[in-house]
């Protein structure tokens, strides 16, 4: 059954996530810091002019980053997406966390969605259903806010 397969996969996933977080936070971050330090010395990368601390003074702050690895294998993709949507809408998770679980960067996805929606509009095509629903929802909300503002005045 789905529940049994998911429970089994989650057990393994928890182990591998712990190992991956350990390796990424130690090894990959150290490699990045070494690269960044050399790039600063060679003037390939320059620190902002208003930076309060030099690289050496705040090495760990300059190298503070998160590493996104490959995503978890989906047993039933539809159920997993529904779960992610419900968690986000309930305020129990974020786009960043849910996209990272799938091995994606939410900022790249958002930027790509904006580009695709604009290209569709320029080509005279209908926006995707989710974009149209979001637009209508925003329009409805702003209309309701205007009505409540006019009642208050």
N, C-alpha and C positions, 0 to 999 in steps of 0.2 A: 504494500500500500504506500501511498504518498507519505503518510506520517512516519512510517517506519524508515523509509529511504531517507527522508529529510533528517530524522533524528540521528541516523547512522552517519550521514554526511556531515552534520553539524558537529559531531564528536571529533571527527578527523579535522574539520575546518578549524575548530578552536585550537587544536594542537599546532597546526601549521601557521595560523595567524600569530600565535605567541612566538614561534620561531622566526617568522618573517619580520615581526616588529623588532625583535632583538637584533637580527642581522642588519635590518635597514637602519635602525636608530644608531647602531654602533658603526658598522663598516661603511655603509653608503654615506652617512653624514660625515664621517672622518675623511673619506675620499673627496667629498664635495668641499669641505673646509680646506683641504690641501690645495685643491684646484683653485678655489677662490683666493686664497692667500697668494699663490703664484700669479694669478691673473691681476691682482692688485699691484703686486711688485712690478710686473711687466707693463703696467698701465693699460692693460686690455680692458679692465673694469675699474671705474673710478667710484669712490664713495661719494655720496651726496655732499655738497659743500656745507650744508647745515648740519651734518652729522655731529652729534655731541661727543661720540667716542670713536677712537681709531679702531682699526680691525683688531689689533693686539689687545686693546683694552676691553673689548667686548666681543671676543672671538665666538663665544657660544651664542650670543644674540645674533650676530651676523650670519651664523650658520644654522639658525633655528629653522627647521623645515620638516615637512611631512612627506613621506614616500608612499606613493600609491602603487601597489603591486597588481598582479592579475586578479581578476574577479573570481568569485566563487562559482562553481558549476551549478547551473540551474537544473533542478529536477523537473519542475513544472514552471516554466517561464511565466505563464500567465498569473499563477498564484503568487509568485515572488514579486511581480510588478504590482499586483493589487495590494500586497502587504506593504510594499514601499510607499505607495500612494497613500494608503490609510495611515501609516506611521507619520508621514509628513503632514497630512491634513489634521491629524490629531495633536500635532505639536510634539510628538515623541521622538522625532528624528528630523534631519535636515537633508536638503538636496545634496549637500557636500558628502554627508555620511552615506547616503543611499547610493550615490554614484560611485563612491570609492569602493563600496562592497562589490560593485560590478566591474571594478578596475578602470573606471572613467573619471575624468576631471570635470566637475560640474561647470566650471567657468568656460571650458572649451565647448561643452554641450550647449550652454546658453548662447554663446557667441554664434555657434553654428546654426542654432534654431532661428536667431534673429536674421542671419544672412539668408537662410532658406526662405523664411517668410517674406522678406523684402524682395527676393528674386521672384517668388511666386506672384507677388503683387505686381511687380514690374512687367511680368509676362502675361498678366491678365487672368491668372489662375486663382481659384478659390484658395483661401488660407486653409491649413490643416484643421481638422475638426477641433483639436484641443486649443488652437490659437483663436478660432472663431468663438468658442465657448468662453475662453478667458476674456476676450474683448467684450462680449455681451455681458458677462458677469461684472466687469469693471464699469461698463456703461450703466448697467442697472444700479450698481452701488453709488456711482456719482449722481445719478438722477435722484435716488432716495436721499442722499446727503443734501442736495439742493432743495428738495421739498422740505426736509426738516429744518434747514436754515431759514427758508422763507416763512415757515410757521413760527419760528422763534423770533423773527423780526417784527 
